[in-house]
Amino acid sequence: MADFRQDGPTIEPCPQLLEATAGQKLITDDNMGTEWRYFLGLE
């Protein structure tokens, strides 16, 4: 995956983004709760 660059595009075309993220776990609102459980005092 390319590093963030100030002179690069700010929006990637969908096919390019799908190719770059193929095989990676999908992040949705449904599974982000695990990132906030300690901050929100849920655990």
PDB file of N, H, CA, C and O in Angstrom:
ATOM      1  N   MET A   1       0.854  -1.187   0.000  1.00  0.00           N
ATOM      2  CA  MET A   1       0.000   0.000   0.000  1.00  0.00           C
ATOM      3  C   MET A   1       0.894   1.243   0.000  1.00  0.00           C
ATOM      4  O   MET A   1       1.900   1.289   0.708  1.00  0.00           O
ATOM      5  N   ALA A   2       0.534   2.216  -0.771  1.00  0.00           N
ATOM      6  H   ALA A   2      -0.283   2.178  -1.346  1.00  0.00           H
ATOM      7  CA  ALA A   2       1.332   3.437  -0.899  1.00  0.00           C
ATOM      8  C   ALA A   2       1.186   4.312   0.350  1.00  0.00           C
ATOM      9  O   ALA A   2       0.139   4.332   0.997  1.00  0.00           O
ATOM     10  N   ASP A   3       2.251   5.024   0.664  1.00  0.00           N
ATOM     11  H   ASP A   3       3.102   5.007   0.138  1.00  0.00           H
ATOM     12  CA  ASP A   3       2.210   5.985   1.764  1.00  0.00           C
ATOM     13  C   ASP A   3       1.405   7.204   1.347  1.00  0.00           C
ATOM     14  O   ASP A   3       1.284   7.501   0.159  1.00  0.00           O
ATOM     15  N   PHE A   4       0.850   7.914   2.337  1.00  0.00           N
ATOM     16  H   PHE A   4       0.948   7.673   3.302  1.00  0.00           H
ATOM     17  CA  PHE A   4       0.129   9.157   2.068  1.00  0.00           C
ATOM     18  C   PHE A   4       1.106  10.181   1.527  1.00  0.00           C
ATOM     19  O   PHE A   4       2.196  10.363   2.069  1.00  0.00           O
ATOM     20  N   ARG A   5       0.714  10.842   0.466  1.00  0.00           N
ATOM     21  H   ARG A   5      -0.172  10.694   0.025  1.00  0.00           H
ATOM     22  CA  ARG A   5       1.561  11.872  -0.137  1.00  0.00           C
ATOM     23  C   ARG A   5       0.754  13.134  -0.335  1.00  0.00           C
ATOM     24  O   ARG A   5      -0.397  13.073  -0.768  1.00  0.00           O
ATOM     25  N   GLN A   6       1.328  14.258  -0.031  1.00  0.00           N
ATOM     26  H   GLN A   6       2.263  14.308   0.320  1.00  0.00           H
ATOM     27  CA  GLN A   6       0.663  15.545  -0.202  1.00  0.00           C
ATOM     28  C   GLN A   6       0.366  15.831  -1.674  1.00  0.00           C
ATOM     29  O   GLN A   6      -0.620  16.499  -1.986  1.00  0.00           O
ATOM     30  N   ASP A   7       1.209  15.332  -2.581  1.00  0.00           N
ATOM     31  H   ASP A   7       2.010  14.789  -2.327  1.00  0.00           H
ATOM     32  CA  ASP A   7       1.017  15.628  -3.995  1.00  0.00           C
ATOM     33  C   ASP A   7       0.213  14.552  -4.723  1.00  0.00           C
ATOM     34  O   ASP A   7       0.075  14.607  -5.945  1.00  0.00           O
ATOM     35  N   GLY A   8      -0.317  13.578  -3.989  1.00  0.00           N
ATOM     36  H   GLY A   8      -0.204  13.533  -2.996  1.00  0.00           H
ATOM     37  CA  GLY A   8      -1.088  12.496  -4.604  1.00  0.00           C
ATOM     38  C   GLY A   8      -2.562  12.835  -4.680  1.00  0.00           C
ATOM     39  O   GLY A   8      -2.997  13.875  -4.184  1.00  0.00           O
ATOM     40  N   PRO A   9      -3.338  11.944  -5.312  1.00  0.00           N
ATOM     41  CA  PRO A   9      -4.781  12.169  -5.424  1.00  0.00           C
ATOM     42  C   PRO A   9      -5.455  12.086  -4.054  1.00  0.00           C
ATOM     43  O   PRO A   9      -5.026  11.321  -3.190  1.00  0.00           O
ATOM     44  N   THR A  10      -6.495  12.865  -3.865  1.00  0.00           N
ATOM     45  H   THR A  10      -6.844  13.487  -4.566  1.00  0.00           H
ATOM     46  CA  THR A  10      -7.210  12.829  -2.586  1.00  0.00           C
ATOM     47  C   THR A  10      -8.315  11.795  -2.596  1.00  0.00           C
ATOM     48  O   THR A  10      -8.786  11.381  -1.537  1.00  0.00           O
ATOM     49  N   ILE A  11      -8.742  11.367  -3.791  1.00  0.00           N
ATOM     50  H   ILE A  11      -8.360  11.704  -4.652  1.00  0.00           H
ATOM     51  CA  ILE A  11      -9.787  10.348  -3.907  1.00  0.00           C
ATOM     52  C   ILE A  11      -9.293   9.276  -4.867  1.00  0.00           C
ATOM     53  O   ILE A  11      -8.894   9.573  -5.993  1.00  0.00           O
ATOM     54  N   GLU A  12      -9.325   8.016  -4.409  1.00  0.00           N
ATOM     55  H   GLU A  12      -9.649   7.775  -3.494  1.00  0.00           H
ATOM     56  CA  GLU A  12      -8.932   6.914  -5.270  1.00  0.00           C
ATOM     57  C   GLU A  12     -10.141   6.386  -6.016  1.00  0.00           C
ATOM     58  O   GLU A  12     -11.230   6.318  -5.447  1.00  0.00           O
ATOM     59  N   PRO A  13      -9.977   6.012  -7.269  1.00  0.00           N
ATOM     60  CA  PRO A  13     -11.076   5.385  -8.002  1.00  0.00           C
ATOM     61  C   PRO A  13     -11.435   4.051  -7.344  1.00  0.00           C
ATOM     62  O   PRO A  13     -10.562   3.373  -6.802  1.00  0.00           O
ATOM     63  N   CYS A  14     -12.703   3.678  -7.390  1.00  0.00           N
ATOM     64  H   CYS A  14     -13.412   4.229  -7.831  1.00  0.00           H
ATOM     65  CA  CYS A  14     -13.187   2.469  -6.736  1.00  0.00           C
ATOM     66  C   CYS A  14     -12.410   1.217  -7.146  1.00  0.00           C
ATOM     67  O   CYS A  14     -11.995   0.468  -6.261  1.00  0.00           O
ATOM     68  N   PRO A  15     -12.191   0.949  -8.424  1.00  0.00           N
ATOM     69  CA  PRO A  15     -11.452  -0.264  -8.785  1.00  0.00           C
ATOM     70  C   PRO A  15     -10.042  -0.307  -8.184  1.00  0.00           C
ATOM     71  O   PRO A  15      -9.570  -1.368  -7.776  1.00  0.00           O
ATOM     72  N   GLN A  16      -9.387   0.830  -8.134  1.00  0.00           N
ATOM     73  H   GLN A  16      -9.770   1.692  -8.466  1.00  0.00           H
ATOM     74  CA  GLN A  16      -8.039   0.899  -7.556  1.00  0.00           C
ATOM     75  C   GLN A  16      -8.096   0.625  -6.057  1.00  0.00           C
ATOM     76  O   GLN A  16      -7.247  -0.093  -5.527  1.00  0.00           O
ATOM     77  N   LEU A  17      -9.070   1.178  -5.380  1.00  0.00           N
ATOM     78  H   LEU A  17      -9.759   1.761  -5.810  1.00  0.00           H
ATOM     79  CA  LEU A  17      -9.227   0.964  -3.944  1.00  0.00           C
ATOM     80  C   LEU A  17      -9.548  -0.495  -3.636  1.00  0.00           C
ATOM     81  O   LEU A  17      -8.995  -1.066  -2.695  1.00  0.00           O
ATOM     82  N   LEU A  18     -10.440  -1.102  -4.424  1.00  0.00           N
ATOM     83  H   LEU A  18     -10.889  -0.638  -5.188  1.00  0.00           H
ATOM     84  CA  LEU A  18     -10.781  -2.510  -4.219  1.00  0.00           C
ATOM     85  C   LEU A  18      -9.573  -3.410  -4.440  1.00  0.00           C
ATOM     86  O   LEU A  18      -9.376  -4.378  -3.705  1.00  0.00           O
ATOM     87  N   GLU A  19      -8.767  -3.098  -5.442  1.00  0.00           N
ATOM     88  H   GLU A  19      -8.927  -2.311  -6.038  1.00  0.00           H
ATOM     89  CA  GLU A  19      -7.561  -3.880  -5.703  1.00  0.00           C
ATOM     90  C   GLU A  19      -6.561  -3.748  -4.558  1.00  0.00           C
ATOM     91  O   GLU A  19      -5.945  -4.733  -4.150  1.00  0.00           O
ATOM     92  N   ALA A  20      -6.402  -2.547  -4.049  1.00  0.00           N
ATOM     93  H   ALA A  20      -6.902  -1.747  -4.380  1.00  0.00           H
ATOM     94  CA  ALA A  20      -5.433  -2.302  -2.978  1.00  0.00           C
ATOM     95  C   ALA A  20      -5.849  -2.937  -1.656  1.00  0.00           C
ATOM     96  O   ALA A  20      -4.996  -3.210  -0.811  1.00  0.00           O
ATOM     97  N   THR A  21      -7.140  -3.176  -1.463  1.00  0.00           N
ATOM     98  H   THR A  21      -7.832  -2.954  -2.150  1.00  0.00           H
ATOM     99  CA  THR A  21      -7.623  -3.710  -0.190  1.00  0.00           C
ATOM    100  C   THR A  21      -8.134  -5.146  -0.306  1.00  0.00           C
ATOM    101  O   THR A  21      -8.734  -5.663   0.636  1.00  0.00           O
ATOM    102  N   ALA A  22      -7.905  -5.789  -1.440  1.00  0.00           N
ATOM    103  H   ALA A  22      -7.417  -5.368  -2.205  1.00  0.00           H
ATOM    104  CA  ALA A  22      -8.366  -7.170  -1.634  1.00  0.00           C
ATOM    105  C   ALA A  22      -7.806  -8.082  -0.550  1.00  0.00           C
ATOM    106  O   ALA A  22      -6.610  -8.054  -0.261  1.00  0.00           O
ATOM    107  N   GLY A  23      -8.670  -8.882   0.042  1.00  0.00           N
ATOM    108  H   GLY A  23      -9.642  -8.904  -0.193  1.00  0.00           H
ATOM    109  CA  GLY A  23      -8.252  -9.839   1.059  1.00  0.00           C
ATOM    110  C   GLY A  23      -8.164  -9.276   2.465  1.00  0.00           C
ATOM    111  O   GLY A  23      -7.884 -10.027   3.399  1.00  0.00           O
ATOM    112  N   GLN A  24      -8.391  -7.990   2.650  1.00  0.00           N
ATOM    113  H   GLN A  24      -8.619  -7.380   1.891  1.00  0.00           H
ATOM    114  CA  GLN A  24      -8.329  -7.403   3.981  1.00  0.00           C
ATOM    115  C   GLN A  24      -9.713  -7.410   4.616  1.00  0.00           C
ATOM    116  O   GLN A  24     -10.726  -7.432   3.918  1.00  0.00           O
ATOM    117  N   LYS A  25      -9.747  -7.392   5.930  1.00  0.00           N
ATOM    118  H   LYS A  25      -8.924  -7.375   6.497  1.00  0.00           H
ATOM    119  CA  LYS A  25     -11.004  -7.407   6.660  1.00  0.00           C
ATOM    120  C   LYS A  25     -11.765  -6.097   6.431  1.00  0.00           C
ATOM    121  O   LYS A  25     -11.190  -5.011   6.501  1.00  0.00           O
ATOM    122  N   LEU A  26     -13.058  -6.219   6.160  1.00  0.00           N
ATOM    123  H   LEU A  26     -13.525  -7.101   6.103  1.00  0.00           H
ATOM    124  CA  LEU A  26     -13.915  -5.066   5.951  1.00  0.00           C
ATOM    125  C   LEU A  26     -14.212  -4.390   7.291  1.00  0.00           C
ATOM    126  O   LEU A  26     -14.604  -5.059   8.248  1.00  0.00           O
ATOM    127  N   ILE A  27     -14.031  -3.086   7.365  1.00  0.00           N
ATOM    128  H   ILE A  27     -13.713  -2.542   6.588  1.00  0.00           H
ATOM    129  CA  ILE A  27     -14.330  -2.319   8.574  1.00  0.00           C
ATOM    130  C   ILE A  27     -15.669  -1.625   8.357  1.00  0.00           C
ATOM    131  O   ILE A  27     -15.848  -0.879   7.394  1.00  0.00           O
ATOM    132  N   THR A  28     -16.603  -1.884   9.267  1.00  0.00           N
ATOM    133  H   THR A  28     -16.457  -2.490  10.048  1.00  0.00           H
ATOM    134  CA  THR A  28     -17.930  -1.279   9.187  1.00  0.00           C
ATOM    135  C   THR A  28     -18.284  -0.692  10.547  1.00  0.00           C
ATOM    136  O   THR A  28     -17.546  -0.867  11.517  1.00  0.00           O
ATOM    137  N   ASP A  29     -19.405  -0.002  10.614  1.00  0.00           N
ATOM    138  H   ASP A  29     -20.004   0.140   9.826  1.00  0.00           H
ATOM    139  CA  ASP A  29     -19.883   0.506  11.904  1.00  0.00           C
ATOM    140  C   ASP A  29     -20.208  -0.642  12.853  1.00  0.00           C
ATOM    141  O   ASP A  29     -20.165  -0.469  14.071  1.00  0.00           O
ATOM    142  N   ASP A  30     -20.532  -1.808  12.310  1.00  0.00           N
ATOM    143  H   ASP A  30     -20.568  -1.948  11.320  1.00  0.00           H
ATOM    144  CA  ASP A  30     -20.893  -2.957  13.134  1.00  0.00           C
ATOM    145  C   ASP A  30     -19.721  -3.494  13.939  1.00  0.00           C
ATOM    146  O   ASP A  30     -19.927  -4.014  15.035  1.00  0.00           O
ATOM    147  N   ASN A  31     -18.510  -3.386  13.436  1.00  0.00           N
ATOM    148  H   ASN A  31     -18.343  -2.964  12.545  1.00  0.00           H
ATOM    149  CA  ASN A  31     -17.377  -3.964  14.165  1.00  0.00           C
ATOM    150  C   ASN A  31     -16.427  -2.916  14.747  1.00  0.00           C
ATOM    151  O   ASN A  31     -15.336  -3.266  15.198  1.00  0.00           O
ATOM    152  N   MET A  32     -16.812  -1.658  14.747  1.00  0.00           N
ATOM    153  H   MET A  32     -17.698  -1.374  14.381  1.00  0.00           H
ATOM    154  CA  MET A  32     -15.947  -0.636  15.331  1.00  0.00           C
ATOM    155  C   MET A  32     -16.140  -0.510  16.841  1.00  0.00           C
ATOM    156  O   MET A  32     -15.337   0.142  17.509  1.00  0.00           O
ATOM    157  N   GLY A  33     -17.183  -1.117  17.386  1.00  0.00           N
ATOM    158  H   GLY A  33     -17.835  -1.647  16.844  1.00  0.00           H
ATOM    159  CA  GLY A  33     -17.420  -1.054  18.821  1.00  0.00           C
ATOM    160  C   GLY A  33     -16.264  -1.597  19.635  1.00  0.00           C
ATOM    161  O   GLY A  33     -16.011  -1.132  20.746  1.00  0.00           O
ATOM    162  N   THR A  34     -15.557  -2.582  19.090  1.00  0.00           N
ATOM    163  H   THR A  34     -15.763  -2.960  18.187  1.00  0.00           H
ATOM    164  CA  THR A  34     -14.429  -3.144  19.822  1.00  0.00           C
ATOM    165  C   THR A  34     -13.308  -2.132  20.003  1.00  0.00           C
ATOM    166  O   THR A  34     -12.521  -2.245  20.943  1.00  0.00           O
ATOM    167  N   GLU A  35     -13.224  -1.155  19.125  1.00  0.00           N
ATOM    168  H   GLU A  35     -13.864  -1.063  18.361  1.00  0.00           H
ATOM    169  CA  GLU A  35     -12.191  -0.133  19.261  1.00  0.00           C
ATOM    170  C   GLU A  35     -12.516   0.860  20.376  1.00  0.00           C
ATOM    171  O   GLU A  35     -11.613   1.519  20.892  1.00  0.00           O
ATOM    172  N   TRP A  36     -13.778   0.977  20.754  1.00  0.00           N
ATOM    173  H   TRP A  36     -14.512   0.442  20.335  1.00  0.00           H
ATOM    174  CA  TRP A  36     -14.213   1.982  21.720  1.00  0.00           C
ATOM    175  C   TRP A  36     -14.640   1.385  23.061  1.00  0.00           C
ATOM    176  O   TRP A  36     -15.017   2.133  23.963  1.00  0.00           O
ATOM    177  N   ARG A  37     -14.593   0.073  23.217  1.00  0.00           N
ATOM    178  H   ARG A  37     -14.287  -0.535  22.484  1.00  0.00           H
ATOM    179  CA  ARG A  37     -15.159  -0.548  24.417  1.00  0.00           C
ATOM    180  C   ARG A  37     -14.508  -0.064  25.704  1.00  0.00           C
ATOM    181  O   ARG A  37     -15.204   0.146  26.699  1.00  0.00           O
ATOM    182  N   TYR A  38     -13.196   0.119  25.710  1.00  0.00           N
ATOM    183  H   TYR A  38     -12.631  -0.052  24.903  1.00  0.00           H
ATOM    184  CA  TYR A  38     -12.521   0.569  26.941  1.00  0.00           C
ATOM    185  C   TYR A  38     -12.787   2.063  27.182  1.00  0.00           C
ATOM    186  O   TYR A  38     -13.049   2.484  28.309  1.00  0.00           O
ATOM    187  N   PHE A  39     -12.715   2.839  26.120  1.00  0.00           N
ATOM    188  H   PHE A  39     -12.502   2.497  25.205  1.00  0.00           H
ATOM    189  CA  PHE A  39     -12.944   4.283  26.240  1.00  0.00           C
ATOM    190  C   PHE A  39     -14.342   4.578  26.775  1.00  0.00           C
ATOM    191  O   PHE A  39     -14.521   5.493  27.578  1.00  0.00           O
ATOM    192  N   LEU A  40     -15.327   3.808  26.332  1.00  0.00           N
ATOM    193  H   LEU A  40     -15.181   3.065  25.679  1.00  0.00           H
ATOM    194  CA  LEU A  40     -16.704   4.031  26.755  1.00  0.00           C
ATOM    195  C   LEU A  40     -17.050   3.303  28.053  1.00  0.00           C
ATOM    196  O   LEU A  40     -18.176   3.398  28.542  1.00  0.00           O
ATOM    197  N   GLY A  41     -16.082   2.579  28.607  1.00  0.00           N
ATOM    198  H   GLY A  41     -15.168   2.502  28.210  1.00  0.00           H
ATOM    199  CA  GLY A  41     -16.313   1.868  29.854  1.00  0.00           C
ATOM    200  C   GLY A  41     -17.207   0.650  29.699  1.00  0.00           C
ATOM    201  O   GLY A  41     -17.902   0.270  30.641  1.00  0.00           O
ATOM    202  N   LEU A  42     -17.201   0.035  28.531  1.00  0.00           N
ATOM    203  H   LEU A  42     -16.636   0.343  27.765  1.00  0.00           H
ATOM    204  CA  LEU A  42     -18.038  -1.128  28.294  1.00  0.00           C
ATOM    205  C   LEU A  42     -17.369  -2.417  28.750  1.00  0.00           C
ATOM    206  O   LEU A  42     -18.010  -3.467  28.782  1.00  0.00           O
ATOM    207  N   GLU A  43     -16.096  -2.352  29.100  1.00  0.00           N
ATOM    208  H   GLU A  43     -15.575  -1.499  29.074  1.00  0.00           H
ATOM    209  CA  GLU A  43     -15.367  -3.511  29.565  1.00  0.00           C
ATOM    210  C   GLU A  43     -14.408  -3.135  30.651  1.00  0.00           C
ATOM    211  O   GLU A  43     -13.698  -3.994  31.173  1.00  0.00           O
TER     212      GLU A  43
END
